[in-house]
Amino acid sequence: RFACLRRDLAALFAGYYFAELLSDLTDLHDPHPKLFDAAVITLRHLGDARLRTKRVIRFELACLRELGLMPSLDACSHCGLVLETDTGPVAFGAATGGVLCRDCQPGQPHVLTLSAETLESIRMLASPGPSWRQTEQDPATLGSVRETVGAVMSHGLGHRPRLWPFQGV
C-alpha cells in the first residue's frame, strides 16, 4: 500500500517510528480519526527524501496536537503572557508545555533556549496548509527543531522513543 516503504530504508524507519508513536500514545478502542488520517497521508509521501524530516516533524506535531500535548508557542506556558519571540532567543520548557517568559523561566525543569528561527520553524511546521513545503531551513535550525519536538514527545511518552535516533535531519 505504501510503495516507498518497500524501496527506501529511511522511509521504512519513519513508518516504524509512526507505528511506535501511535502504539505508545494511544489506547486500544480510543479512536483518533484525524491522527489516523495524518499517518496515512504522511506514509504516502515519505518517498520524497527532501521533505522527509519535515514530514516526520509535522506528524509528531499532529500527534501532540490531537492528543492535547501540543506545546504553547505564543504565550508563556506558565503564566499565559503573550511573548514577543521575534526579538531573540526564548526559553522553552519541554516539561512545562512550551515557551516561558523571563519571570517564569527560573526554577522550571528541562528548559531549552530556542532561537527565533527555531521557534518560527516549529510554528510553521505546526500550521495547516502547504506553506511548510516552500520554506527552506538550514540544517542547524532543522536539527534544533528536531531536538525540541523530540524533547516534547519524550516528555509526553515518559521516555525517548526507541526509533527516534533513526529519524535523521
Salt bridges, closest charged atoms under 4 A:
ASP8 OD2 - ARG52 NH2 2.43
GLU20 OE2 - ARG162 NH2 3.92
ASP24 OD2 - HIS159 NE2 3.69
ASP30 OD2 - HIS32 NE2 3.30
ASP48 OD2 - ARG50 NH2 3.65
GLU60 OE1 - ARG146 NH1 2.94
GLU66 OE2 - HIS32 ND1 3.33
ASP74 OD1 - ARG123 NE 3.03
GLU120 OE1 - ARG123 NH1 3.47
